[in-house]
């Protein structure tokens, strides 16, 4: 199956299971294409040993969702597992750091530190997240220079990644809601554990 064929299946299933439609053009990237944080699905065939990065969201009742998970086809190498585990630890650290009344930049810096400490810092070249609601990309922008404070009621993504040119990449993205207690409530429910397809 090609990346584009899998996109077609995915967007069919979205509507079949009740979505009003995709919240943005679904992204499925495999192998070396997964190293492109904003890549476009192509006619590349998904092969044994590939990372398969799926970034998708739906619109339901006027609101957008946005989730990314990365899979491995067939068998994972030690390096692939290390990269995956590093990104997963980074996502979890970002979620834990997200609390009301702290600067947004702290979420980015905390998650980024996990990747940097494992030696992959140069391969994480994106912001950590963005606001989510009626639009798929809203304020706040969650990046290392944003000193604005997190407030209750905010909804934003936490989506660190490692993108190694000509090799592949991993992104694990969750949506969090800052609840009345000022804590991050995770809205995404799809498992984060590495899944081998």
N, C-alpha and C positions, 0 to 999 in steps of 0.2 A: 504494500500500500504506500502511496506517496503522502507527503505532508498535506497537500491540497485535498486529497481524497478523504483523509481523516478529518480535516476541517469541515467538509461537507457532511460527513456522518455526525459530527458533534453538533453542528448547527441544526440539523434535522431533529436530533434527540432533544435539544433545548426546547424547541417548540412542541414536540410530542409530549413532553413532561410538564408543559404549562407555562413556559416563559413567553413573554410578549415578543421577545427577540433578543439577539445579542446586544450587549451594551457597548461593544466595540468589535472591530473585525478580529475574529479569533486568530490566535497565533499558535501554530504548531511548528516547532523547529527540531530537527533531528541531527545527530552527529555533530559535525563541525559547525553547522548552522546554529546550534544552540548557544554558540559563543556570541551571537548577535543579540544584545538586549532588546532591540526594537526591530528584529528581523521580520521578514515576510515569508509565509509558507510558500513552498516551491514544488516542483515536480520531482524533488529528490525522494528516492525510495528509502523508507525506514529499514534499517538493517540490524542484524545481530550485533550486539555490543554498543549500540548507539545510546546516548542520552536522548530522551524525547521530552522536550519542554512544552508544556501546554499552558497557555495564558488565555483565560476566557472569562467571560462574565455575561450575565443576562440582565434584561430589564423586566421588572415585574411591578405592576401598579405604579409606574412612574419612577421607580428607584433602581439604581444600578448596583450590581455586584462585580467583583473582580478577584479572581483567584489564579494562582500559578502553582502547579506541581510539576516535578520532574521525575521521570521514570527511566529505567534502563531496560533495554531489550536483551533477553537471553541470559546474560551473565555479566556481573559487575567486577571490574578489576579493583585491586586495592586502592589505586589512585582515585578511581571514580567514587568508591565508598568514602575515602577521606574527604574529597571535595564535597560530597553530599552531606556528610556528617558535620562538616564545618559550617555549611550554609544553614543547616537545621539548627545548630547551636546558636548561630547568629540571629535567626528568626526568633527563637525562644528568648534570647537575651533582649531583643528589641521589644517584644511583648511585655516582658517583665519590667522593663524600664519605663513603659508608657503609663504615666500617672498624671492626674490633674495637678496643676500648679508647678510643673517642672518645664523648662524650655524644651520645645520640640527638638532642638538640635541634640538633646541628650539621648533621644531614642536612636538617632543616626549614629552618634559617636559610640554608644554602647554596643550596638550591633556590629558596627564597622571594626571595633577593637578585636572582636572574636576572630574575624577573617584576617586582620593584620597580624595578630599573634600567631596564626598558623602559617604565615608567610605568603598569603595570597592577596595581600592588600592592593597590589597593582592591578589585580583582575576584578576589583569591585569598583567600577567607575560610574555608578549611578547614585542618585539619592535613594534614601531608604524607603520613602513612601509618599503618598499624596492623599488628600481628602477625597471622600467618596459620598455620593448622594444622588441628587437628581442628574448630575453629570458624572461621568466616570472619572474625570480628573477635576477636582475642585480644590479650593483652599482647605486646610493648610498644606503647604509644601513641606514635607518632613525631610530636612537636609541639615548638614552640619553647620550652616551659618544662620539658621532661623532661631532667633532668640525669643520669639513669641511663646507665651505659656500655653500649655495644654489646658483645655477647659472641659468641664463635664458636658456631655452631649456630642462631643466631636466623634466623627467616624473617619478613620483613615487606614491606609494599607501599611503593612510592614513587609517589605519584599527585598531582602538582601539577595545578592547573587555573586557567583564567581564565573567569569567569562574568559576562557583561555582561547585566544585566536588559533584557528586551524585545528583545535582539539575538541572543544565543546563547552557546555556551561550548565549551571544549575541555578534555578531560582525557586524559592519557596515563599509564597505570598499568602498572608492572612489579612482579614479585615478585622479591626478592633473598634469597639464602641467604648468611650469613656463614660462609665455609669455614674449614678448618683453618689456612690461611695468614692468616686475619683479613681476607680481601678479600670484596667483594660479588660473588657469582656470580649472574647474571641467569637466572631460571628460565623466564621467558616468552619465547617465540620468535616471536610474530607480529610482522611488520615494523612499525617506528615511523614510517617515511617516510610523508608525507601521501599518501593515496590518494583519487583522485577517482572517484566511482561514476557 
